[in-house]
Amino acid sequence: MPGIFKTFRFRLFLSYLALSAAVLGAAFFLVFQRIESSELSNLKTKLADEAALVSAQLRSSDLASSGINSLAHSLGAKVSSRVTIIAEGGRVLADSELDAAAVKAMENHSDRPEVSGALEGKPSYDLRRSVTLGKVMLYAAYPVTSGGRIRAVARLAVPAAQLEAANAILKKALLAALALALLLSFFLSLAVSAGFSRPFDKIVYASKKFASGEFAYRIQKDFHGEMGKLAETLNSMSESIEDNLRRVELQSQQLAAAFANMAEGVLMTGPDAQVTALNPAMERIFSVKASDAVSRPLLEVIPNAGLNEMCARALSSGKPVSEEMQLSVPVKGIFGVNASPIFSGAAVSGCLMVVHDITEVRRMEAKRRDFVANVSHELKTPLTAIRGYVETLMEGALNDKEHAMEFLGVIHGQSKRLDNIVSDLLKLSSLESYVVEIRKENVELKELADSLIAGLASVFKSRKASVINLIPAGLCVKADPEKLGQVFINLLDNAVKFSPENASVEVSSAELPGSVKISVKDSGIGIPSEHLPRVFERFYRADKARSREMGGTGLGLSIVKHVVELHGGSIGVESSEGRGSTFWFTLPK
Ligand code: ADP
């Protein structure tokens, strides 16, 4: 576990421990030294006092007598120290540890520091190894004066071993105290470092959580001071990051939803015209897949030079470009295209292309133009005829009674045609308006068809046509009876109109799941197959001459289609030229 040695907690613990060990060690050293030196000075004082006593004793003694050595022995026993008496010249007179012979053999002591000091009149000390005894000794020397003259020196010595033993005991006691103190400081350091590192550990743990994106995490703050403030700051920082993230996420969701659901195709490129994103509408328009398109050049994704050129212009000029384009590759259609540069700072970092499919809009506009042209044409024909006949009458034909009546008949017929066209146009426009009112009610189909057939009896009679109603009684649908009537009338009228005389027309019904299918079948001239897909268009006539001759406007079937679709049904035709046609429509039940 080498990791633990790098932790803040361990380092803190180690620092505390090292600091306390250093302080305790220094204290131990100082205390030991102090006690040691005070021990030494106590011993020195004791020895000096005793040396002074011995010196006083010797003042009255005869130093030259042969009994001096035994006096030294008895004094030495009294003060339990080694007593040495040295003459003023340095010669040893007596020694409590040696006999008289050995004393004589002793070398001159005048060079011993304590002796030379005492000979100068001051009590002196020394701590050194004794040449005579071979042990470390503490020496104290005191001058023996008589009549104001130094006559000898009384020197006392104790083995330093005594002092060392005391010091050893003291050292042991102090070391034991030091060990105890170190042990205490070990546990104290552990506790203190744990206490100090806990907030730190919590903050480190929290910062790891924040770094991994868990901004909802909060530091449980049960500490104060700087660490407490740091924890508070981190908590409020993560809260505001969380808020910002949530806001950014919401915005990006809204943008993504707009991007995905826009009707316009949107595509983005980088500065090098490589596709970075495109929306589903764009995928639909150009039949491409976003997953395949991303990171590929625009020209590869949509192989159209025009679009590519617009993107390049927006990227190079830094200005938006918009154009309407008629495309044939990769898809056919008319598109409004906007290419706008995307800026990051002052530099162009990409291009945003918005493609709007306006094929249908343009088709509707063309249809409307056609319609206006058709209406004008349809109106112009009868108007021209009326005007021509009126002018002829005015130029004198009015007096030609026979022809005048004929001309008036034509004028009447053409004005009726105009009236038909206008009323059909009004019907169509009311059906196409947004507020068409359909008042649905229960309609009994057979009843409705019967009443309409009866109403058209004169028409059928004039064409010698017969109509059979095969709709069973009791079959009902929900429909607007008046508008449904228009459907029947138009289909029946056409069936008779586009059949030779003596035609027979059949109205029948079939029940389908959820709807009723009504068919009007004739055995007339039929419709050539190339005209079939267009017969429901406005003003479209398969047989123009016959339609005009029969007073048709070319609007009947488009009115029928509108009404059926307004009811939620569908309409169709099956026909073969020369054999007859069957027009059918369905209505929900
Ligand atoms: P029109 O006023 O000319 O009847 P419609 O919209 O009702 O106009 O019909 C459009 C065209 O469809 C007609 O001109 C005719 O050519 C063709 N058509 C409609 N019904 C029949 C039918 N039963 N048999 C043959 N052709 C028909």
Boltz pocket constraint, residues with backbone or C-beta under 6 A from the ligand:
constraints:
  - pocket:
      binder: B
      contacts: [[A, 490], [A, 491], [A, 494], [A, 495], [A, 496], [A, 498], [A, 522], [A, 524], [A, 525], [A, 526], [A, 527], [A, 535], [A, 537], [A, 540], [A, 541], [A, 542], [A, 543], [A, 544], [A, 547], [A, 548], [A, 551], [A, 552], [A, 553], [A, 554], [A, 555], [A, 556], [A, 557], [A, 558], [A, 580], [A, 581]]
      max_distance: 6.0
